[in-house]
Amino acid sequence: MTTLAGILCTAFALLSLLHVHWAFGGRVAWTAVIPEVGGRPAFMPGTGVTLLVAAALATCAGLVAAAADLLATPVPPVVLRVAMYALALVLLLRAIGDFRLVGFTKRVRATRFARLDTLLYSPLCLALAAGVAVLALLSRP
């Protein structure tokens, strides 16, 4: 359980740091992380939104650490378990997608983002969802 929690925490922390990098002007993989429509980005997230996503991902890392007893918290174990199942559901829904631009159900498939979403982003979300769900099942009640 500790190994799985460590892998999940590391993944969420790295994703969080990548979003902080983007929020402050970094451009690593920038052109391949936003869905496109007609050759243009479907949206352009601002600094605040990108930092909010980074904070949410860091919170996910903390939640996983707390659920695995790697981080002391006053939150009751049952609340942590429910939050873990909610996180697993959100990640699963992201992997499934919106039936338009993201996820396995997307219709737009001929863009760089769409190809990476199929090969990397959606499978990563599915793997994170599975890992979080397994950890929730194994965590103390």
N, C-alpha and C positions, 0 to 999 in steps of 0.2 A: 504494500500500500504506500509506503514511503517513497519508493522509486517512482510509482505512477504520479504521486502528488508532486514530486520534484520535477518530473518532465512537464506536467501541466503548468506548474508555477513558472518554470523557465519559459515555456512557450508564451504564456500570457504576459510575462514581464518583457520579453523581447518584442512582442507585438506592441506593447505599450511604449517602449522606448523608440520604436520605429515611428509611431505616431507623433511623439514629442519631436523627433528629428524633422518630420514633415512640417509640423506646426511652426517650427522656427526656420523654415526655408530650405531644409534639406531636400534633395531631389532623388535620392536613391530609390529606384523602381517607381518613381512618381507617375510616369506616363502609363503605367500598366495597372494601376490600382483603382481607377475610376471608370465606371461603365461609360460607354460611348453610344451616341445616337447620331446617325448621319455623319460620322467622322468627328464629332465634337463631344466633349465631356457632357454627360447627362446632368451633372451638377459640379459646383466647385466649392468644396467645404472650406470655410474660413478657419482662421487660427483658433478661435474659441471652440468651434465644433470639434476640430481635430484634437485639441487638448482635452475636451470632454470625453472623447472616445478613448484617449490615452488613459485618463483617470478611471474610466469604466473597466478597461483591460487590467489596470493595476489592481483595481478592486477585485476582479475575478481571481487574480493571483493570490490576493489576501484571503479570499473566501476559501479557495482550495487549500491553502496552508492551514487555515483555521479548522476546516473540516477534517483534515488529516492529523490534527493535533500537533502541527509544526509551529503554530502560532497561538499563543494564549489569548483568549478572548472571553469576555463575560457573556457572550451570546450563547443561549442554550443550544445544545447539540441538535435538538429537533428543528430549531429555526435554521441552523446551518444546513441541515439535510434538505429541508424544503427549498432553501435558496439554491442549493446545488442542483436539485431537480429542475428548478425554474431556469437556471443557467443552461443546463443540458438541453432543455426544450428550446430556448432562444437560439442556441447554436445549431440544433437540428433544423429549426425553421429557416435559418440563414442558409444552411446547406441545401435544403429543398428549393428555396428561392421564392421569387415574386412572380413567376410565370412570364416575366418580360425581360429583365436585364441581368439578374443575378441568380445564382444557384443552379442546381441540376435541371430545373424546369424552365430555364430562360429560353426565349425565342431568338433573341439577337445572339448569333454565334460566330460571326465573321470578324470580330474585332480582336485586338491584342488582349484586352481585358477579358473578353469572353473565353478565349482559349486558355488563359491562365486561370480563370475562374473554374473551368472544367477540370484542368489538370492539377491545380494547387489549392486555390482558395476554398472551394466547396468541399473537397476531400479533407482539407485541414479542419474546417468547421465540423464535419462529420466525425472525424477522429477525436477532436476535442470534446464534442458532445458525448461520444461513447466513453471516453476516459472520465469525464466528470460524472456521468451516470454510474459507472462502475464504482468510482470512489464514493459516491453518495450511498450506494448499496452496501459498501463495506464499512462505512463510517459508523461510529457508535451511535446508538439511538438516542 
